[in-house]
């Protein structure tokens, strides 16, 4: 297991380096610049600003200087938020995005896991068709469509829930979390159903039933741990998708999280903020993928044995 973890960490380093390098040069080659505005900037002022942010240096020197700062944990100053560093902006916005992501993941696991578990108990019946049809609908409906629909129904027509904000009014976290978690609940439902159907046909499940164990003990005590391994393996990519998908949700529901900073940085050509958010999110995504693989191996004895012997 330790060899597996070290190997994955070594694989993550070139991936992260490639992400940083590609993003650095893409934002530099994109049309426009951080100091372009409707009103022309005085040449002397522009020159002073470019010198302050090292934009007057050759591109390769800018790249090496940025990588040197990055190794020290310094993501640089923001171009559009004077006096504030990228580290400070990320520290301000990420807690909101993380909270939104955790709520969305909780909703996805609760709804998706329950739907998949229920559907797997009676395959090819209405008990199976109804939740799986709802899951397919959740997969097909994008968040930027589902969000306004939920706002229209629960916020405007029924007036049950607030339609914007985060933590300012009672219940204003429900619609954003539900919108973000709905699609992943659908994926989890399908994975849970498939995993449980495969496990419930195994010999040890038939043995447990033959011993006279109640069905709920067979399902929850013997089948659930192995049947939900595909769900656990999906959690890393799912949480990565939730973090990136929160950009749309934060825009729709006017939530001031990391996603809003990222979107505004793209419009403002804020090079350092774009790069800082990219580096931070890429690191989180690689970390979550590693953690989900480790957890899946821990839940599956055969996979864990394969890792320990070096076969995987």
N, C-alpha and C positions, 0 to 999 in steps of 0.2 A: 504493500500500500504506500509506503514511504517513497519507494522508487517511482511509483505512478504519480504521486503528488509533485515530486521534484521534476519529473519529465514534463508534466503539464506546465509547471512554472517556467521551465526553460523554453517551452514552445510559446508561452505568452509573451516573452520579451521581444522576439522579432515581429510578432503580430502588432504589439503596441507601438513599436518603433515605426513600422510601416504606416499605421494609422496616423501617427503624429506627422510623419514626413509628408504623406499625401495631402493631409489637411493643410499643412503649412503652405505648401506650394500652390494648392488650389485656391486658397483665399487670396494669395498674393497675385495670382494670374487672373482672378475674376475682375470684370470691368468695374471701374469706380474705385474710390479709396475712402479711408475713414474721415478725411477732412474735406471731401467734396460736399458742397452745399448749394442751395439755390443762389445764395449770394456769394460772389467771388471772395476768396480769402486774400488778404494783402500778401504779396510774395514774401516779404520779410517775415510775416507771422507764420506762413506756411513752412518756410525754411526752418524757423525756430522749432516748430512743432515736430517736423520730420527729424530734426537732430535730437530732440528730446526722446523720441520713441525709436531712434536708430533706423529710421526709414531712409535716411540719406546714405546708408552703407550699402555695399553690394549685397545681393540676395544671399549668397553663400555665407557671408559673414553674419547676416541677420539670423540665418538658420543655426549656425554654430553658437552664436550668443544666446539664442532662445534655448537650445538644448542644454547649454551650460547652466542657465537659470533654472531650467526644469529639473536638473539633477539635484539642485539645492532646494527643490520644493517651491520655487518662486514662479508663479504663473504670469507675472508681469502686471503692469498697470492697465486699467481699462482706458480705451481711447475716448469713450463717450460718457463715462462717469468720472469726472475729474476728482482727483484725490482719493479714489477708491481702487483697491487692487482687485484682480480677478479672484484671488483666494478669498477675499472678503465677500465678494458678490456670490460666489459659490456657497460659502458658509451661510449666507443669508437665505438663498433660494432653495438649497437642497433639502433642508428639513421639511419644508412644505411638500416638495415633490416626493420625498421618501414616505411621508405620512400618507399622501394620496396613493402611492404605490402599494403600501402595506394594506390599506383598506381595500383597494381593488383586488389584491391577491387574496385576501381573506374571503371576499365575496366570491371570487372565482373558484376557490377551493371548496367553499361551503356549498354553493349552488351546483357547480360542475361535478364535484365528488359525489354528492347525494344523488344527482340525476343519473350519473353513470352507474352507481351502485344499484339503484332501483331498476334501471333498464336491464341490467345484467341478470336479475333474478328471474325474469320471464322473457327470454329472447323471442323475437318474432311475434309479439303480442302487442296490444294497445299500450300496455305498461312499458314496452320498449319503444314503440313507434312515436309516442307523444313526446317524451323528453328528447329523443334523438332528432325529431323534426324541429323542436325548439332550438336544439344545439346547432343544427344546420342553418337556421335562420340567424342565430347569433354570429356564426362565422361569416355569413354573407353580408351582414349589415355593418358598414364601417362606422367608426366612432363619431365622425363628423356629421353623420346622418342620425345616428341613434341619440346623440346628445340633444340636438334641437327638438327631436320628437319627445323625449322625456321632459324637456323644459316646457314644451307646448302643453302636454297632457297634465303633468303634476304641478307645474309652476303657474301656468296661465289659466288653463281650463278649470282644474280642480282647486288651485291655490293652496296646495298642501305643503309645498316645499319652496325654499328660496331658489332663485334661478342663477345666482352668481355669488362670488365671494368664497372665502374659506375661513371658518372660525368666527365670523362676525355675527351670524344669526343662527338660531337653533335649527339644525337639520340641513345646513347649507353644504355639508360634506357628503350627503347621501347620493344626490344625483351625479356629481362628478365620479365618485367611487364606483357607482353602479354602471355608469357609461363605460368607464375604462376597464372594468372587470368582466363585462358581459361577454366579449369575444373570447377571452381566455377561459371563462367558465364553459363555453361551448367546446373548446378544444379539450379541456380536462374531462368533460363528460364523455366524450368519445374515447379518449385514452383509458379512462377508468372502466368503461364498459368492456372494451377489448381486453384489457388486462384481467378483469374479473372473470370474463367468459373463458379465457384460457386457463386460469388457475382452477376454476370450479370443476373442470373436467379432469384434474389430476388425480392420481391414485390415492394420495394421502387425504384428499377431501372426501373421497368415497369411503375410505377407512374411518374417518371421523364420523361420517353419517352412520356407518354400520355399527359404531359403538353406541349409537343412540343419543348423540349430542343434539341439543336443540339447534334448529337451523341458524338462528341468529349467532350462536356461538361458533358454528362452523364458518359462517361468513366473516364475522368480525374477528374471531380469534385465530382462524387458520388461513382464510383466504385474503383478508384485507392487506396484510403486510406485503405479501408477494404480488398481489394483484395491482397494487398501487405503485409498483416500481416504475412503470412508464410515466405515471403522473409526476413522480419525484424527479425523474430524469428531465422532464419538461420544465421544471420550475426555474432552472437557470435561464434558458432562452425566454421563458415567459416573463420573468421579472425584468430581463433586459428589454423585452418588447414593451412592457408596461412603462418603464422609465422613458423610453423614446416616444411611446404613444401619449405620454402625459403632456407633451408639447401641444398637441391638438386640444386636449381636454382643458388645459390651463388657459388656452386662448378662448375657447368657447365659453367657459364659465368664469373668465376674468380672475384667475387665480395667480397670485404673484409668487410663482415658484421658479425653479431653475429653468424650466421650459420656456417661460416668458422671456427670461434673460437671453436664452439661446436664440429664440426667434428674433428678438429685437437686435441682437448682435449681428445676425445675418443681414438684416435690413440696413443697419448702421455701418456695416463693414468694420466692425470692431474686431480686428484681427486677434488680439490677445484673448478676448472673451470667448470668441469662437473656438480657438485652440484650447483654452483652458477647460471649457465645458466638454469638448471632445475627448481630451485626455482623461478627465475625471470619469466620464461615462464609460469610456472604453475600458478603463481599469475596473470599474464596477462590474461591467458585463463579463469580463474574463474571470473575475473573482466568483461571481454567482454561478457561472458555468462549471467552474472547478468544484465549488461546494455542492452543487446538485449531483455531479458525478460521484463524489465521495459518499454522499448520503444514499444514492441509489445502490452503490456497491455495498454499503453497510446493511441495507435492507435485503439484499439478495445474496445469500450465502455462496451460491455457485460463482457469481461474478466476483465476490470478494476473494474467494479461493483462487480464481484465475489471476487476479491482480497480485496476490501474494506470491504466486509461483512465477510471475513475470510473463504470463501468456498474453495479457492485455495491457 
